Amino acid sequence: MQLELRTTRRPRNFTIGLFLGVALMLSWQYFRAARENSTISMPGDEAAFVTVLMQSRAAWIDAPNDLGRDGLRRSRAAALCKVDSTLLANGWTGRIDSVVPDAFPDYAGKSTARIVIALTTDISVSTPAAPLLNNPSMMVEAGTAVYAAAANLRLGERVRFSGHFIPGADCADEESLTLQGGMISPRFKIVLTGLSAG
């Protein structure tokens, strides 16, 4: 007489779903903690700057149509100038999003770097590209302290930076090619005067 042993197996879809659920929960906790840590460590003027941008972004997304979005960018520009009328960033914090050499040297033939710093997931600042300027004081040139610091930073590394924004139509010059890009994930041009890890 043979005994037939049967084992109960969980459906494969259940195992996959459980794995994805755990992975999603851990990912959400990680990004929430990172966002909270980023917000806590921001200087007051940086937090005010970011708050204006996040509120304007939410208003843009919630608007029912383009008519409802009309004027939002102008209102944002006015609000940004109120919270940071000097256009100065002193000891602001963020994470390195990109550090690359410019494709072309500056007009004097020196190597320059282009640095992008993320303030949040959707908001960033960047140094201007060398081909667009003939002013070496606005670029990150080889031989400067900012250039040397940037060469030792890793992607995602937390940094503290100082500088001044380039004036523009958005109060500070915003470089997105489309209106929607400038409202959803703005990137502002900044001339860095200081950069360090931490």
N, C-alpha and C positions, 0 to 999 in steps of 0.2 A: 504494500500500500504506500503510495507516494503522497507526501504532504506538499501541497502547493503553497508557497509563501508569496504573499502579495505585499508590495510596499506602496504606500500612498505617496505620490509625487505631486508637488505643487505645480500648477500650470506655469509654463515658461513665461507667459505674459505677466504673471503675478511677480515673479522674481525680477524681471526687467523693470516693472513699474516701481517695485520697492527700492531698487537700486537708484533709479532716476529721482525718486522722491527724496531719498536721503541726500543725494548729490545736490539737488536743488536747494534743500534746506541749509546745507552747509555753505553753499555758495552765497545764498542770501545773507546769512549771518556774517560771512567774511566781508562782503561788500558793505553791509550796514555798519559794521564796526569800523571799516576803513573810512567811510563817509563821516561817521561821528567823530573819529579822531581828527580828521581833516578840519571839521568845523570847529572843534574845541580849540585847536591850536592857532586858528587864524587871528591876526590882529584885528582890532575893531573896525578900522577903515576898510580892510580887505573883506571882512564879513558883510559890511554894509554894501560894498561894491557887488559882491556875489549875490546878495539878497535881491537887489534891484534886477539883476540879470535873470535870476530864477523866477521872480514874479512876472517879469515881462515875457519870459518863455512860456510860462503857464497860461498867461492871458492870450498869447498868440495861438497856442494849441487849442484852447477852449473856444476861441472865436468861431462862430458858425460859418463865416465866409470871409473873402478878402475885404469886403466893405467893413466888416467888424474889426479887421486887422489894421485898417487905415489909421495912421497916426500913432500906432503903438511904438514904432521905432523912434519917432520924434519925442514922444513922451519919455521913452527910456533914456534917450540922450540927455534930456533936461534933468532927469533924476540922477543920472550918473555924475553930471557936473555939480549937483548939489552935494552929493556924498563925498566927492573927491575933486573939489574945484582946482586943486593944485596939480592934478594929474601925476602925483608922486606915489610911488610904492616904496615904503620903507620897512624892511624886515618882513615882507610878505612871505607866505609859505605855499608850497605846491609840490608836485612830483614831476620829475623829468619825463617828458613825453617823446622828445626827439632831440638828438644832438648830432648834427651832420655838418661836414664842410660844405660851404657854398660851391656851386658848380663853377663859378667864376671868381677870380680874385677881385679886390677892390680896385679903384682907379689907379692906385699907387703900386699895384702888383702884389700886395700882401694877401696871404691866405686869411679867410674869414670863416666864421662858424655861424650856423643858424640854429638857434636854441628855441625849443617849444616847451613851455612849462604848463602843466594842467593844474588849474585851481580846483576844479571839480571834474566829474566825468564829462561834462558838456561845455565847460568854460576853460579857455586857455589864453595864454599870452605868448608872443613870439618875437624874437628879434627880427628886424627887417632884412630882406634879402639884399645882398651886396649889389647885384645889377640894377636895383631900383634907386640906389642912392649914390651920390658922389661926396658924401660927408663921412669921413672915416670915424668921426666921433660918435656916430650913431650905429656903427657896426661893431661886431665882436671880432677884433683883429688878433691875429697871432702875435704873441708877445705881451698881451695884456693879462691882468690878473683874472679877469672873467674867462678868457679863453683857456688859461691854464687850469682853472677850476673845472670848467666844463669837460675838459679832456679826461678827467678822473671820475666822472659821474656815470652811474649806470641807469638804464631805463627803469622808470618806476621809483627811483630813489627820491626820498624826501629832501627838499632843498629850502633854503631861505634866500630871498633875493631882494634887491633894491634897484630902483631905476625910475625913469619917467616915461609916461605914455606919450606917444606922438599924437598931437591934436588932430581931430578929424570930425566928420559929420556926425559921428556917434558920440561926441564929446572926445573920447579917445578913438583913434583910427582903428576901424574894424576891417579885417581883410577878406571876409567871405565874398565869393563871387556872386552869390544869390541873396535876395532879401530873406528868404526862409532860412538859409544857412546862417545868416547873421543873427537871426533871432533864436534859432534852435540850438546851435552850437557855435557861439561867437568866439572869435580869436582876435585879440587886440595886440597891436604893435607896441612894443616897449623897447626902450634903450636901456640896457642893463648897466648898472654901475657897480653892482656887487652880487656875488653868487657864492654860496657855500652849502655843503651838505649839512643836514640836520633840521 
